Amino acid sequence: MPEATTTESSALAPQIQAYLQRSSWIRKMFETGAELKARHGVDAVCDFSLGNPDLSPPDAVFEALEDLARRDQRFGYMPNAGYPEARAALAAFLSQEQGVPVSDQDVILTCGAAGALNSFFRAVLEPGDEVLCPSPFFVEYGFYAENHGGKLHPVPTNPDDFSLDLDAVAAAVGPKTRVVLINTPNNPSGRVYAQSELHALAELLRSKSRETGRTIYLLSDEPYRFLTFDGHPVPSLLPLYPHTVVVSSFSKSLALAGERIGYALVNPTMPGKAELLAGLTLTNRILGFVNAPAIGQRLMQKALGAQVDVQLYAQRRTAMAEVLEGANIPFFKPQGAFYFFPKAPGGDDVAFVQALQEELILAVPGRGFGTPGYFRLAFCVDETVIRRSAEGFKRAAAKFK
């Protein structure tokens, strides 16, 4: 008898195979950058693709490290929500930042903001639930929602200044809506949502929760809260809407991106908050995060209130604006974070990013953030790199006139 033949199946689940096909544009540009740098030299490439802070942590972080090194310190297991003393210090800090009294029982420490987002989605989403999010948005949000049976539902913002389109949000909310996720200051647009639009959003969610008979959570992702320009305030959502959860990290403010230290803050006035916090503490453990790193918690505890030099980012923003103006590329001047999200000359963001690559300039197409026709520039690089890119931007833009 002839031997039976078998077809070798993929090592991957179909969902992950599909993810690889539409993998992050940021990651693609990172790989392209590595190739260009290997071919032309690191100093020849102007890399604005990755939002990886280049500044050194503030002195308080190094002082905390020295203190830890001198002590007979243990780094064993801890309570699942984090070291009690670290949570207490964080709660005191957040009480000042958010303008409402926060207790140590209102916060849990997580492996960065990403760990907090995944823990929250695992705790509250059921299969088919929707997470509404203004567009443009951080690309990983879609993956995080799908990790736990949800689906990201992007909602367009106003194209001139990326402000919230509340009519579009109202039209998008339905019986499957479980979470509205906002990121302010926004990656990639640099928009800081104003008090008036956040107040209107809160009123909208109150009305829609009554209409659908289901609590809609407002989830605010705030790792760039510390980094604003021209006096733009970042309003606290906690006084505006009881079902608010704030997630954030110290990756940018303390320049500790690799240490993965973040948190989830549940509104102290939320009805049923104890149940949600218990759920978050559980999901933080069973997803495999277990705890934020022990050293990271200690560094955060000691360095709360310190931050990197924001003035350096302000100078870089000015330099990047001058480069774009010199190339006649229209843009919204960011109110916060360290990104520009200009309109792509010619309207095709992929084509323009490819033209920039020919000038050894790395950017990310806007479709990677759910908004084709734009491109993202991360200006967390030395000002000399920004200034050096000016002629390349001019030549690339000239090809689309």
N, C-alpha and C positions, 0 to 999 in steps of 0.2 A: 504493500500500500504506500502511496506517496506520502511524504511527511507533510504534516499540517503546517501551513505558513501563518505567521503572526505579524501583525502590524505593530511596530513599536509605538507606544503612546508617549505623549509628552511628559516630561518630568514635572511640569507645572500644571496647576489648575487653570482652566480656561480664563477665569477672571484675571489672574496674574499675567497670563499670556497677553491678554488685551491691554493690561496696564503697561506692559513693556512696549507695546506698539505705540501707545500714546504717552510715553514717559515724559517727564517734566522737561519743558523747554529750557529751564534753568540748568538742569543736568546736562542736556545736549550742548549747551553753550559752554559749560565748564569743560566738557571733553574737547570741544573745538578749540577752546583757549589753550588747553594743554598741548594740542598738536601745533598750534601757531607759535607758542612760546618755545617749543622744542626746535622748530624750524628756523625762527627768526631771532630768538633770544628773548628772555623775560622782559628786559627793559624796552624792547621794541613794541610790545603789545600794550594797548590801553584797555584794561579789562574792567568793564562796568557790569559784569554779568551776575556776580554773586554778592549777596548782602552779608558778607562776612566781615565783622568789625576789625579794622586794622589798628585801632588804638590800644595802648596798654591799659590794663585795669588801673583804677585809682589807687593811691598809696594805701588806703585802708585795707585793700585786698592783700597786698604784700605783707602788711603788718599782721593781718590775721593768719597768714600762712606761717610767718615766723613764730607767732605765738603757738600755733598748733605743733610746729616742729619741736619746740622746746618742752612741751608738756608730755606727761605720761598719758597719752590720749588713747582711748579705745574707739574702734570703729566697727563695732558689732551691730547686731540687729537692733532695731528701734521700733517704737509704735508705728503702725502702718500709716498714720497721718503725718509722721515726721517727729523729730525731736520736740518735746513739749516746750523747751526754752526757745527754740528757733521759731516755733509757731507763735509764741507769745510776743517775741520781738517783732515778727512780721505783722501781727495784728496791730500792735501799737503804731508801726509805720503806716499801715494801710488806713488806720483811723484818721491820720493827718492827711494822707493823700486823697482819700475818697470823701472826706468831710462828714463821715458818719462813724459812730462808735462800732468798732469791730473787735470781737473777742477771739481768743485763740481757738475756740471751738467752731469758728466760722470759716477757718482756712485749713487746707491740707497741702502739704508740699509734694511736688510732682517732678517727674523727669522732664523738665522744660514745659513750655506752654503746649507743645504737641502731646505730651503725656496727659496734661490736664484736659485737653480737648477730647482725646480718645477715651479717657476715663468718664468724662461727662456723657459723651454720646453712648457709650456702653450702658450707662446707668439709666438713660431716659428714652432711648430710641427703641421702637418696635419695627419689625420688617415692613418696609414701605413708607415709613415716616419721612417727611421732607424737612430739610434744613434750608431755609431761605437765606440768601446772602447777596448783598449788593455787589455788582460787578463794576470794575475789576476786583479780583479777589486773589488771595494766596492759593496757588494751585493745589496744595496738599489738602485743602478743606474737603474737596470731593472724595479723595481717597479715605480720609478719616471718617466721613459719614458712611461711606459704603462698607468700611470695615465692620460696621455694627448694624447692617441691614437698612441703613437710611439712604437717602438720595439728596444730593445737593441741587437746589433750585436757584440758579443765579437770577437776579433781578437787575435790570439796567439802572444806572444812575444818570443824572443829567450830564451830557457830554462835555459841556464847557468847563465845569468846575468840579465834577464828580460828586456833587451834593446828592442827598437821598431823593429819589423820585417816589414820594409817598403814595401817589396814586398807583404807581406800578406795584409797590409793595402790597397795597390793599387788594389789588386785583389778583395777586399771586397767592395770597393766603387762602388756604382751603382746609377741608376736614383732616387732611393728612399732615398739615403743618404742625411741627412739634417745637421747632427752634428757629429763631431769627438770629443769625450770627453776623456781628459787625466787627470791624477791625479799625480802630481809630487811635492815633494817626494811621492812615491806611497804607498798606503795602499792596499795590505798587504806586498809587496815585499821589500819596503825600497829603491827602485830604484829612482835615480834622473836622469831624461832624460838630455842628454848632448846637448850642443849648436848645434853640428853638426847634430844630429838626428832630433832635432826640426826644424832646418833650412831646412833639406831635407823633413820633413813632411809638412812644409809650402809650399814649392815648389810643392809638390805632390798635395796639396789641391787647389792651384792656377790652376794647369793643369786640375784637375778633375772638378773643377767648370766650367771652360771653356768648357770642353768636355760634361758635362751634361746640361749646360745652366742654372744652378741653383746654387745659393750661398751655399757653405758648410761652416758652422760655425765651428770654433775651440774653444772649451770650456775647460778651464783649471781650475781644482779644486785644490786649493792651501792652505788648512788649515795647512799643515806641512812645508810651505816654510821657516819658521824661524828655523826649526830643522834639521840641516845637520851636517855631521861629516867629519873630515879629510879635511876640506877646500873645499868640493864640492859646487860649486855655483849652484843656481837655476836660469837658464836663463829666462829672460823676453820674453814672446811671442809677446808682443805688437809691438815691432819694426819689427817682422818677418812676420806677417800676419795681414792684415787690419781687417779681419772679426773675430777677437778674442774677446772673453768675458772671463773675469777672475771672478771666484766666490771663496769666502773664508769665514773664520770665525775667531773669537778670542777664540774659545773653548779650543784650546790647548796652544796657545802662552800666553794668559792671564789666563789660567786655569779657564775659565768661561763657561764650557760646558753646565751647566744647565741654563744659562742666555739667550742662543739662540740669539747671536748677530753676524750677518754676513753681507755680501754685494755682490753686482754684479757690476763689473766695465766693461763698454763697451769701447772698443778701441777708444781713441779720434780721430783717423784718419779713423774710419770706415765710408764708404759711407752710408748715410741714418741713421746715428746713432740716430738722434733725434726721428725718428719713432720707432726704437727699444726701446729706453729708455722710450718713452711714453707707449709702449706696456708693458714693464716690470713693470712700475709703476702701470698700470691698473691691470695686473695679480697678482701682489703682494697684491693688495687690494681684488679683487674678489675671490681669492682662500681662503680668510678668514684670511690670515696672517695680513693684513692691515698695520702693522708696526712692526719693531723690537721693543722689550720692551723699554720703555722710560728710565728706569734706566740703562739698558744695553747700550743704546746709550750714555748716559752721562758718564758712566764708561769708555767706549771705547775712547770717546773724550779726557778725562783727562789722560788716561794711554797709549795712542799711543806712541810707541817707547820703552816702557818697555816690559819685557817678563820674563817668568820663567827661572830658572837656567838651561841652556842647558848642562852644565858640568855634572850635575847629571845624565842626560840621557846618556851621553857619557860613564860614569862609568858603568852604568847598561848594556849598549851595550857590553862593554868589558867582564863583568861578564857572560852575556848570551852566548857570543861566546865561552868562556872557558868551560861552562857547556856542550854545544853542541859538542865541540871538544873532551871533555872527554868521551862523549858517542859515539864517531865516527859517528855522524850524519852530513851528508854534508849540507852545507848552503852557500848562497850568503850573504856576510856581508853587512848589510844595509848602504846605503849612507846617508839616511835621515829617518825621522819619527821614531816611536818607536815600530817597528815590525820586527821580523824575519819570513822568509817564507822558512823553510828548507824542504828538501826532506824527505818523510816518509819512514823509514826503512821497507823493504818488499814491498813498492810500494802502499799499500792500506792505504790511509790516515785515513779512518774511523776506520779501525782495529787498527792502531797505536794510534790514539787518545783514543780509548777505553782502550788500554794497559796503556796509561798514567793515565787514570782515576783510574785504579787499584792501581796506585802509588800516588793517590790523587794530580795529576797534571792536570790542565785544559788547553787545547789548542783547536783550531778550525780546523776542516778538511778543506783542500784546495779546495774541491769541492764547499764549501760555497762561494768561491771567483772565481768560474769558472775554477779552475785548480786542478783537482784531482791529487793525488800523492804527495802533499805537505801538510804542516800544518802551521797554523799561531800562533805565540807567541807574545803577547803584553807585552813589558818590561817596562810599566809605573807602576811598582810596586817597593817596597823597595828592595834594593840590597840583603838584608838578605834572602828574599823570593827566589830570583834567586839562590843564593848559596845553599840554603837548598834543592833545587830540584835536585841537581846534581846526587845523587845516584839513585833517582827514574828514571831519564832519562836513566841512564846506564842499570838499570834492565829492563826497557821497551824495549829499543833498542836490548838488548841481546836476547829477545824472537823471534826476526825476523832474526837472523843469521842462 
